[in-house]
C-alpha cells in the first residue's frame, strides 16, 4: 500500500457528467463563452439570435464521434474541441464566406469526467475565437461515446458564394495550406514514433487557411472547396460538379521536407499522404487563366474539357490512378481516425 506524500497536495476528485447533472454540464461547457455583438442572444435562452448583415446565411454542420474520428489515447479533449470548430469553419471559408456563429451539441456518457468536458469547452472557445466566430448556443445529451456536433453560420459579405460547379476549361487549379500533414501525423501516433510534433499537431488540430477563402472569392475564384477527404477525392468533386477534367502536376505536389523525413522513418509513401490523406483542410480552388493568385496560393494544375477522358476525371502527370482513396465515412478501415 502506498503512503500518501504529505508534501504533495491531494488532487481534487474529478466529478462525472452524472454528478454534475445537465445544468452543471451546460454551465461547464459554456463557461468560456463571452458576449459578442454578432450574437445578441446567446446561450441560456430557448434559441440564439445571430446577426446576418448580408441578408443571407451560409450554414454547414459536421460531427466528430469518439472511436470513429478521434481517440483520447491519441489526442486531448482540448484538441478535439478545437478540431470540431476548425473543420466546420473550413466549410464556410470554402464558400468564400467568414464565420459568424457556432452552435455545438456535446454528447457524452454519464461517467465522463469534468476534466474532459472542461477541456473540450476550452477547445471550442479557442477554436471559435481563432475562426473569428462566436459560440451562439447548443445542447448536451447523454450518449454511448463522446460526440461533438457543430453547426456553423457564415457571412458572404455581399459576395456571391463560390461553388463546386463553377470551374471552366482553362482555369488554373491552385491550393492554399498544407497537404498530407494530418495523415502523416496520424501515422506517427499509431506507430508510437517520437518526434514530428508539427505533423502530429496538424492531425490533432488542423489550422485551415480561413482568410484565404474570402480572398480567393475577391480574386475571382470560379470554384472552391476544402480538402477534407483527400486532394484527389475533393478535386474529383469539383471536376464532376463543373463538368470538367482536372490535370494535376506531380512536381507541384512534391512532399515537403517534414513529410519525406517522416515517410522515411515509417517506411511509408509521402506522395500518397499528399494526394489522398485529407483532414489538413487546405483550400482547393480554380481561377481564370492569367488571373493573379492571392498570396499563399500556389498553382498545382489546370482544368480541361472532358475530351477523351470522362467528366470528373482527375489525373496526375496524365495518369488517372485509382478511383478510390481519401476519407469515406462508411469505410470500416477508418475506425479511430
C-alpha positions as a printed NumPy array, in Angstrom:
array([[  0.   ,   0.   ,   0.   ],
       [  1.365,   3.413,  -0.969],
       [  1.691,   6.001,   1.788],
       [  0.407,   9.46 ,   0.761],
       [  3.114,  12.111,   0.5  ],
       [  2.112,  14.94 ,   2.915],
       [  4.221,  17.407,   0.927],
       [  2.155,  16.837,  -2.222],
       [ -1.385,  18.263,  -2.183],
       [ -4.098,  15.754,  -2.923],
       [ -5.66 ,  16.045,  -6.374],
       [ -9.3  ,  17.095,  -6.169],
       [-11.766,  14.41 ,  -7.116],
       [-12.984,  14.709, -10.702],
       [-16.753,  14.796, -10.898],
       [-18.529,  12.95 , -13.684],
       [-21.232,  14.217, -16.014],
       [-23.771,  12.293, -13.955],
       [-22.61 ,  14.023, -10.763],
       [-22.611,  17.436, -12.423],
       [-26.094,  16.986, -13.832],
       [-27.362,  18.571, -17.039],
       [-27.259,  22.116, -15.667],
       [-23.735,  21.602, -14.378],
       [-22.506,  20.205, -17.698],
       [-24.066,  23.142, -19.554],
       [-22.511,  25.63 , -17.135],
       [-19.089,  23.998, -17.542],
       [-19.376,  23.749, -21.329],
       [-20.338,  27.423, -21.689],
       [-18.037,  28.841, -19.021],
       [-15.691,  30.369, -21.594],
       [-18.363,  31.991, -23.769],
       [-18.122,  35.776, -23.829],
       [-20.592,  38.393, -25.116],
       [-20.345,  39.105, -28.838],
       [-22.207,  41.782, -30.801],
       [-22.891,  39.293, -33.608],
       [-24.842,  37.117, -31.164],
       [-27.246,  39.439, -29.305],
       [-28.945,  36.409, -27.719],
       [-26.553,  33.597, -26.885],
       [-26.502,  30.503, -24.657],
       [-29.174,  30.307, -21.981],
       [-32.388,  31.045, -23.893],
       [-34.594,  28.739, -25.961],
       [-32.733,  29.722, -29.134],
       [-29.952,  32.06 , -30.143],
       [-30.128,  35.184, -32.287],
       [-27.255,  35.743, -34.709],
       [-26.85 ,  38.906, -36.787],
       [-26.957,  38.329, -40.571],
       [-25.718,  41.598, -42.115],
       [-25.639,  40.225, -45.666],
       [-29.261,  39.084, -45.567],
       [-28.101,  35.569, -46.465],
       [-26.651,  32.976, -44.098],
       [-24.155,  30.274, -45.076],
       [-24.775,  27.141, -42.981],
       [-22.777,  23.944, -42.549],
       [-22.705,  21.166, -39.978],
       [-20.393,  18.308, -39.103],
       [-19.811,  15.883, -36.256],
       [-16.92 ,  14.158, -34.511],
       [-17.538,  10.792, -32.839],
       [-15.152,   9.159, -30.375],
       [-13.677,   5.971, -31.79 ],
       [-14.543,   6.965, -35.334],
       [-12.933,  10.383, -35.746],
       [-10.706,  10.621, -32.671],
       [ -9.308,   8.625, -29.772],
       [ -8.409,  10.125, -26.42 ],
       [ -5.263,   7.992, -26.259],
       [ -4.029,   9.852, -29.342],
       [ -5.289,  13.356, -28.633],
       [ -6.593,  15.633, -25.87 ],
       [-10.09 ,  16.948, -25.117],
       [ -8.992,  20.487, -25.968],
       [ -7.677,  19.374, -29.343],
       [-10.994,  17.632, -30.04 ],
       [-12.911,  20.837, -29.324],
       [-10.629,  22.948, -31.484],
       [-10.729,  20.426, -34.324],
       [-14.526,  20.264, -34.31 ],
       [-14.686,  24.014, -34.799],
       [-11.84 ,  24.183, -37.348],
       [-13.275,  21.62 , -39.743],
       [-16.647,  23.367, -39.761],
       [-15.05 ,  26.774, -40.219],
       [-13.192,  25.424, -43.262],
       [-16.527,  24.675, -44.951],
       [-17.55 ,  28.312, -44.55 ],
       [-14.231,  29.557, -45.935],
       [-14.709,  27.156, -48.853],
       [-17.794,  29.144, -49.865],
       [-15.833,  32.402, -49.801],
       [-17.529,  33.452, -46.554],
       [-16.453,  34.328, -42.998],
       [-17.65 ,  32.644, -39.807],
       [-20.117,  34.436, -37.548],
       [-21.563,  31.921, -35.092],
       [-21.387,  28.304, -33.956],
       [-23.823,  26.028, -32.16 ],
       [-22.381,  22.927, -30.518],
       [-24.058,  19.763, -29.268],
       [-21.972,  17.813, -26.766],
       [-22.868,  14.199, -26.224],
       [-21.077,  12.132, -23.598],
       [-21.508,   9.08 , -21.356],
       [-22.665,   9.678, -17.781],
       [-19.234,   8.709, -16.484],
       [-17.333,  11.332, -18.487],
       [-15.099,  13.349, -16.178],
       [-15.493,  17.099, -15.802],
       [-11.865,  17.475, -16.883],
       [-12.789,  16.059, -20.296],
       [-15.823,  18.334, -20.583],
       [-13.832,  21.37 , -19.485],
       [-11.038,  20.546, -21.946],
       [-13.486,  20.216, -24.834],
       [-15.112,  23.506, -23.798],
       [-11.738,  25.276, -23.793],
       [-11.02 ,  23.914, -27.247],
       [-14.393,  25.016, -28.585],
       [-13.98 ,  28.519, -27.191],
       [-10.446,  28.88 , -28.502],
       [-11.391,  27.402, -31.859],
       [-14.301,  29.806, -32.31 ],
       [-12.082,  32.764, -31.464],
       [ -9.417,  31.566, -33.918],
       [-12.092,  31.21 , -36.604],
       [-13.432,  34.704, -35.975],
       [-16.865,  33.49 , -34.846],
       [-18.81 ,  33.282, -31.599],
       [-20.465,  30.437, -29.711],
       [-24.219,  31.022, -30.026],
       [-25.543,  28.005, -28.112],
       [-26.072,  24.279, -28.421],
       [-27.193,  21.263, -26.425],
       [-25.933,  18.479, -24.175],
       [-27.102,  14.886, -24.319],
       [-26.136,  11.52 , -22.859],
       [-24.553,   9.247, -25.472],
       [-22.594,   5.998, -25.548],
       [-19.378,   7.808, -26.534],
       [-18.253,  11.4  , -26.709],
       [-19.772,  13.236, -29.65 ],
       [-19.426,  16.82 , -30.862],
       [-21.905,  18.054, -33.475],
       [-21.265,  21.581, -34.712],
       [-23.336,  23.893, -36.877],
       [-21.589,  26.989, -38.193],
       [-23.09 ,  30.145, -39.686],
       [-21.259,  32.366, -42.133],
       [-21.489,  35.763, -43.829],
       [-20.826,  36.24 , -47.564],
       [-20.249,  39.986, -47.054],
       [-22.185,  40.825, -50.186],
       [-20.333,  38.406, -52.472],
       [-21.756,  35.511, -54.447],
       [-20.918,  32.102, -52.951],
       [-18.107,  30.233, -54.711],
       [-19.471,  26.8  , -55.608],
       [-18.017,  23.457, -56.654],
       [-19.667,  23.82 , -60.047],
       [-18.009,  26.991, -61.362],
       [-14.71 ,  25.689, -62.781],
       [-14.207,  26.005, -66.541],
       [-11.716,  24.532, -69.045],
       [ -8.519,  26.555, -68.993],
       [ -8.817,  27.531, -65.338],
       [ -5.779,  27.262, -63.09 ],
       [ -6.111,  24.783, -60.209],
       [ -4.498,  26.057, -57.018],
       [ -4.21 ,  25.155, -53.358],
       [ -3.574,  27.06 , -50.124],
       [ -2.43 ,  25.274, -46.976],
       [ -0.667,  22.01 , -46.194],
       [ -1.348,  18.637, -47.802],
       [ -0.585,  15.276, -46.212],
       [  0.475,  16.571, -42.8  ],
       [ -2.583,  15.278, -40.942],
       [ -2.285,  11.801, -42.46 ],
       [  1.407,  11.712, -41.598],
       [  0.7  ,  12.866, -38.048],
       [ -1.836,  10.082, -37.578],
       [  0.679,   7.543, -38.877],
       [  3.236,   8.836, -36.357],
       [  0.756,   8.471, -33.489],
       [ -0.37 ,   4.992, -34.493],
       [  3.241,   3.845, -34.795],
       [  4.215,   5.38 , -31.442],
       [  7.064,   7.175, -33.172],
       [  8.675,  10.031, -31.215],
       [  9.197,  13.423, -32.82 ],
       [  7.472,  15.031, -35.8  ],
       [  5.499,  17.253, -33.421],
       [  4.359,  19.6  , -36.176],
       [  2.752,  16.791, -38.157],
       [  1.135,  15.366, -35.034],
       [ -0.255,  18.776, -34.094],
       [ -1.777,  19.183, -37.559],
       [ -3.564,  15.855, -37.185],
       [ -4.826,  16.664, -33.715],
       [ -5.967,  20.129, -34.706],
       [ -5.66 ,  21.338, -38.312],
       [ -5.37 ,  25.075, -38.906],
       [ -7.275,  25.805, -42.126],
       [ -6.252,  28.963, -44.017],
       [ -9.645,  30.538, -43.36 ],
       [ -8.833,  34.035, -44.633],
       [ -7.765,  32.519, -47.961],
       [-11.372,  31.587, -48.796],
       [-12.758,  35.139, -48.924],
       [ -9.507,  36.292, -50.553],
       [ -9.987,  33.722, -53.319],
       [-13.576,  34.877, -53.821],
       [-12.461,  38.503, -54.157],
       [ -9.746,  37.422, -56.607],
       [-12.344,  35.795, -58.865],
       [-12.116,  32.102, -57.946],
       [-14.52 ,  30.104, -60.102],
       [-14.756,  27.063, -57.793],
       [-13.674,  26.44 , -54.224],
       [-13.657,  23.613, -51.677],
       [-11.693,  22.455, -48.66 ],
       [ -9.51 ,  19.361, -48.721],
       [-11.176,  17.308, -46.021],
       [-11.387,  13.919, -47.736],
       [ -8.11 ,  13.944, -49.677],
       [ -6.858,  16.084, -52.564],
       [ -7.776,  13.661, -55.353],
       [-11.197,  12.882, -53.909],
       [-12.091,  16.547, -53.377],
       [-10.693,  17.542, -56.77 ],
       [-12.953,  14.901, -58.331],
       [-15.922,  16.53 , -56.596],
       [-15.06 ,  19.843, -58.282],
       [-14.483,  18.157, -61.64 ],
       [-17.792,  16.276, -61.525],
       [-19.823,  19.29 , -60.427],
       [-18.197,  21.528, -63.053],
       [-18.297,  19.025, -65.911],
       [-14.532,  19.132, -66.449],
       [-11.304,  17.158, -66.116],
       [ -8.599,  18.278, -63.694],
       [ -4.974,  17.712, -64.671],
       [ -2.53 ,  17.963, -61.751],
       [  1.232,  18.407, -61.989],
       [  3.037,  15.832, -59.853],
       [  6.112,  18.043, -59.447],
       [  3.945,  20.697, -57.795],
       [  2.633,  18.106, -55.351],
       [  6.077,  17.062, -54.15 ],
       [  6.079,  16.263, -50.394],
       [  7.9  ,  18.779, -48.221],
       [ 10.936,  18.022, -46.075],
       [  8.951,  17.02 , -42.978],
       [  6.788,  14.584, -44.929],
       [  9.778,  12.993, -46.648],
       [ 11.612,  12.548, -43.35 ],
       [  8.532,  11.073, -41.691],
       [  7.872,   8.701, -44.585],
       [ 11.497,   7.532, -44.457],
       [ 11.212,   6.852, -40.717],
       [  7.994,   4.872, -41.136],
       [  8.674,   3.238, -44.483],
       [  5.574,   4.997, -45.832],
       [  4.64 ,   6.766, -49.076],
       [  4.73 ,  10.543, -48.665],
       [  3.163,  11.08 , -52.101],
       [  0.125,   9.081, -51.022],
       [ -0.269,  11.247, -47.912],
       [ -0.263,  14.378, -50.084],
       [ -2.704,  13.033, -52.643],
       [ -5.183,  11.083, -50.512],
       [ -4.541,  11.998, -46.869],
       [ -7.159,  14.658, -46.252],
       [ -8.048,  16.39 , -42.97 ],
       [ -5.478,  19.176, -43.328],
       [ -8.43 ,  21.289, -44.529],
       [ -6.34 ,  23.15 , -47.075],
       [ -8.38 ,  25.069, -49.647],
       [ -8.572,  23.986, -53.29 ],
       [ -9.741,  26.462, -55.929],
       [ -9.84 ,  27.198, -59.623],
       [ -9.045,  30.628, -61.028],
       [ -9.413,  32.025, -64.55 ],
       [ -6.333,  31.581, -66.723],
       [ -3.997,  34.543, -66.321],
       [ -5.503,  35.667, -63.026],
       [ -3.086,  36.691, -60.297],
       [ -3.299,  34.209, -57.439],
       [ -3.739,  35.702, -53.958],
       [ -0.826,  35.467, -51.52 ],
       [ -0.365,  31.965, -50.138],
       [ -1.976,  30.198, -53.108],
       [  0.11 ,  28.006, -55.426],
       [ -0.826,  26.558, -58.802],
       [ -0.865,  22.742, -58.99 ],
       [ -2.63 ,  22.073, -62.286],
       [ -5.219,  23.084, -64.845],
       [ -8.828,  22.373, -65.736],
       [ -9.67 ,  20.89 , -69.143],
       [-12.711,  19.838, -71.115],
       [-13.721,  16.169, -70.905],
       [-12.469,  15.191, -74.385],
       [-11.058,  11.671, -74.319],
       [-11.5  ,  11.445, -70.553],
       [-14.889,  11.399, -68.843],
       [-16.226,  14.261, -66.759],
       [-14.953,  14.11 , -63.184],
       [-11.566,  12.576, -64.017],
       [ -8.517,  13.801, -62.109],
       [ -5.073,  12.967, -63.44 ],
       [ -1.577,  13.408, -62.02 ],
       [  1.033,  13.715, -64.779],
       [ -1.516,  12.206, -67.162],
       [ -2.193,   9.134, -65.012],
       [ -5.699,   8.673, -63.636],
       [ -4.639,   6.386, -60.792],
       [ -7.148,   4.55 , -58.577],
       [-10.665,   5.92 , -58.208],
       [-10.571,   5.126, -54.512],
       [ -8.6  ,   6.976, -51.873],
       [ -9.303,   9.645, -49.321],
       [-11.706,   9.623, -46.409],
       [-15.021,   7.758, -46.689],
       [-17.209,   7.959, -43.591],
       [-18.691,   4.48 , -44.22 ],
       [-15.33 ,   2.764, -44.772],
       [-14.778,   0.427, -41.838],
       [-10.999,   0.736, -42.233],
       [-11.196,   4.31 , -40.969],
       [-12.074,   3.442, -37.372],
       [-10.291,   5.645, -34.868],
       [ -9.155,   8.145, -37.444]])
